């Protein structure tokens, strides 16, 4: 189940709730009991490196490499 982050406008606390996507925009009460909250936008971190693009492996020149089908059915 997705986790959503909220901030209470009354006390300033930030908290998370796990709830179905269908309820993502429903009001959320802060843990201190306040009801004036706002859902925060979250960023997603994806691992990896963008320093160099991935390159396709080179064939050994043995009759493989059929472009769109990878040499399995084209010749």
Phi and psi restraints in degrees (value plus and minus 20) as a CYANA .aco file:
   2 UNK   PHI     -85.5   -45.5
   2 UNK   PSI     131.0   171.0
   3 UNK   PHI    -128.5   -88.5
   3 UNK   PSI     115.0   155.0
   4 UNK   PHI    -139.4   -99.4
   4 UNK   PSI     123.8   163.8
   5 UNK   PHI    -125.9   -85.9
   5 UNK   PSI     115.4   155.4
   6 UNK   PHI    -148.5  -108.5
   6 UNK   PSI     136.7   176.7
   7 UNK   PHI    -147.7  -107.7
   7 UNK   PSI     114.8   154.8
   8 UNK   PHI    -103.7   -63.7
   8 UNK   PSI     107.2   147.2
   9 UNK   PHI     -97.3   -57.3
   9 UNK   PSI     -40.2    -0.2
  10 UNK   PHI     -99.2   -59.2
  10 UNK   PSI     -71.7   -31.7
  11 UNK   PHI    -127.8   -87.8
  11 UNK   PSI     -31.2     8.8
  12 UNK   PHI      65.6   105.6
  12 UNK   PSI     -21.5    18.5
  13 UNK   PHI     -88.8   -48.8
  13 UNK   PSI     127.2   167.2
  14 UNK   PHI    -130.2   -90.2
  14 UNK   PSI     116.1   156.1
  15 UNK   PHI    -166.6  -126.6
  15 UNK   PSI     142.5   182.5
  16 UNK   PHI    -137.6   -97.6
  16 UNK   PSI     128.9   168.9
  17 UNK   PHI    -153.0  -113.0
  17 UNK   PSI     118.9   158.9
  18 UNK   PHI    -114.2   -74.2
  18 UNK   PSI     103.1   143.1
  19 UNK   PHI    -174.9  -134.9
  19 UNK   PSI     137.6   177.6
  20 UNK   PHI     -81.4   -41.4
  20 UNK   PSI     133.2   173.2
  21 UNK   PHI     -79.0   -39.0
  21 UNK   PSI     -52.5   -12.5
  22 UNK   PHI     -84.1   -44.1
  22 UNK   PSI     -41.3    -1.3
  23 UNK   PHI    -125.5   -85.5
  23 UNK   PSI      -8.0    32.0
  24 UNK   PHI     -82.3   -42.3
  24 UNK   PSI     -51.4   -11.4
  25 UNK   PHI    -119.1   -79.1
  25 UNK   PSI     -16.4    23.6
  26 UNK   PHI     -89.5   -49.5
  26 UNK   PSI     129.5   169.5
  27 UNK   PHI     -79.4   -39.4
  27 UNK   PSI     128.2   168.2
  28 UNK   PHI    -149.3  -109.3
  28 UNK   PSI     112.7   152.7
  29 UNK   PHI    -106.6   -66.6
  29 UNK   PSI     120.2   160.2
  30 UNK   PHI     -93.6   -53.6
  30 UNK   PSI     138.3   178.3
  31 UNK   PHI     -78.4   -38.4
  31 UNK   PSI     -42.3    -2.3
  32 UNK   PHI    -105.3   -65.3
  32 UNK   PSI     -21.1    18.9
  33 UNK   PHI      77.9   117.9
  33 UNK   PSI     -19.4    20.6
  34 UNK   PHI     -98.9   -58.9
  34 UNK   PSI     131.0   171.0
  35 UNK   PHI    -133.5   -93.5
  35 UNK   PSI     -16.6    23.4
  36 UNK   PHI    -114.2   -74.2
  36 UNK   PSI      63.0   103.0
  37 UNK   PHI    -142.2  -102.2
  37 UNK   PSI     142.2   182.2
  38 UNK   PHI    -155.8  -115.8
  38 UNK   PSI     119.0   159.0
  39 UNK   PHI     -98.9   -58.9
  39 UNK   PSI     113.5   153.5
  40 UNK   PHI    -112.2   -72.2
  40 UNK   PSI     131.2   171.2
  41 UNK   PHI    -100.3   -60.3
  41 UNK   PSI     113.2   153.2
  42 UNK   PHI    -125.2   -85.2
  42 UNK   PSI     129.8   169.8
  43 UNK   PHI    -126.8   -86.8
  43 UNK   PSI     128.6   168.6
  44 UNK   PHI    -129.2   -89.2
  44 UNK   PSI     108.1   148.1
  45 UNK   PHI    -117.0   -77.0
  45 UNK   PSI     110.0   150.0
  46 UNK   PHI    -139.7   -99.7
  46 UNK   PSI     107.6   147.6
  47 UNK   PHI     -94.1   -54.1
  47 UNK   PSI     146.0   186.0
  48 UNK   PHI     109.3   149.3
  48 UNK   PSI     160.0   200.0
  49 UNK   PHI    -148.0  -108.0
  49 UNK   PSI     115.9   155.9
  50 UNK   PHI    -125.0   -85.0
  50 UNK   PSI      -2.9    37.1
  51 UNK   PHI     -92.8   -52.8
  51 UNK   PSI     -53.0   -13.0
  52 UNK   PHI    -164.7  -124.7
  52 UNK   PSI     115.8   155.8
  53 UNK   PHI     -88.7   -48.7
  53 UNK   PSI     130.5   170.5
  54 UNK   PHI     -90.3   -50.3
  54 UNK   PSI     121.7   161.7
  55 UNK   PHI    -133.7   -93.7
  55 UNK   PSI     126.3   166.3
  56 UNK   PHI     -91.1   -51.1
  56 UNK   PSI     123.4   163.4
  57 UNK   PHI     -85.5   -45.5
  57 UNK   PSI     126.8   166.8
  58 UNK   PHI    -107.5   -67.5
  58 UNK   PSI     120.7   160.7
  59 UNK   PHI     -99.2   -59.2
  59 UNK   PSI     136.1   176.1
  60 UNK   PHI    -102.3   -62.3
  60 UNK   PSI     -13.1    26.9
  61 UNK   PHI      60.1   100.1
  61 UNK   PSI       0.0    40.0
  62 UNK   PHI    -120.1   -80.1
  62 UNK   PSI      18.0    58.0
  63 UNK   PHI      64.1   104.1
  63 UNK   PSI     -15.2    24.8
  64 UNK   PHI    -108.7   -68.7
  64 UNK   PSI    -179.5  -139.5
  65 UNK   PHI      49.4    89.4
  65 UNK   PSI      55.9    95.9
  66 UNK   PHI    -121.5   -81.5
  66 UNK   PSI      13.4    53.4
  67 UNK   PHI      42.1    82.1
  67 UNK   PSI    -126.3   -86.3
  68 UNK   PHI     -90.1   -50.1
  68 UNK   PSI     -44.9    -4.9
  69 UNK   PHI    -131.3   -91.3
  69 UNK   PSI     -11.5    28.5
  70 UNK   PHI      48.2    88.2
  70 UNK   PSI      -3.0    37.0
  71 UNK   PHI      65.5   105.5
  71 UNK   PSI     -17.9    22.1
  72 UNK   PHI     -98.7   -58.7
  72 UNK   PSI     -53.4   -13.4
  73 UNK   PHI    -150.5  -110.5
  73 UNK   PSI     -24.7    15.3
  74 UNK   PHI    -126.6   -86.6
  74 UNK   PSI     136.3   176.3
